[in-house]
Amino acid sequence: MKTAVQIGVMDGTNGDFFHDLCIERGVDRVVLVEPQTRYNSAIRERYADISNHALYNYAITSKESIKTAEMYLLNDNGGHNSLSKRVSHPVRTDGDNLPSRRVLCTTFNNLCNMAGVREVDLLCIDTEGLDAEIIHSIDFDRVGIDTIIWEKWNHADDDENGIYQTGPEMDARAQEYLKANGYEISMYDDSNWMAKKKVGKNEL
């Protein structure tokens, strides 16, 4: 059974390349992770043509200790939300404050345990700056992943709360971690990286 996982479900206003990739790759099962429950109906409707799909309302973090957190909102349509209180965030209210909503959190490894996932054909991560941190927390002894697509992020040390690290240095660390686990790195498109499993970890 081919399984695909998406962390940070797209709002669908400009299409949904992950959904299209699932169809193209002949995925049998889709695991969708979106912390805000208000979008559940729209997400389920969009994935109705993939009968075996599950939706989990969590924000994914690399830290086991974080069970709930504030999610900072760029706008009200579900796009560009992040656990990072971004210095560069374009929307402000009351001076330096950002609109936010408290959400449940878990790690990618815990998500795989909850969903019963051990093999992933495609993992897509879109968490507005925290993609690299999530990648670096994946236990590849726990789950095998064929292809990973994540956003290239240039805003370094962009969290006003000082909880999360972001930017090219974190991206470089994530890429080295992936290479050490047998992945080949390339650009998927102008704004996203792709890691493709090349050889098994023990064959390096």
Secondary structure, DSSP 8 states (H G I E B T S, - for coil): --EEEEES---STT--HHHHHHHHTT-SEEEEE-S-GGGHHHHHHHTTTSSSEEEE--EE-S-TT-SEEEEE-SSSSS-S-BSS-BTT-S--BTTTB--EEEEEEE-HHHHHHHHT-SEEEEEEE--TT-HHHHHHT--TTT-EEEEEEEE----TT-BTTSS---SHHHHHHHHHHHHHTTEEEEESSSSEEEEEE-S-GGG-
